[in-house]
Amino acid sequence: MEFVVKFDVDNDAFGERGSPAFQLEVSRILGKIAEKALFISNDVGTVVIHDSNGNRVGEWGWQQ
């Protein structure tokens, strides 16, 4: 079983790649995933990832 996280960083919420805004947004998303991973079982499928602007940017979940 694998834990897979995939999200697109090519929108305004991330700013310039490598910038403090970019790093902050990536950290925010990874922190949210870590919080939710405690309560999401592996039979749920995938969970949607939203950026700080509310846009859907990807998903995460368990894969067989």
Summary of the structure (lengths in Angstrom):
residues: 64
radius of gyration: 12.3
end to end distance: 4.5
largest distance: 36.3
contacts: 147
relative contact order: 0.31
helix: 28%
strand: 30%
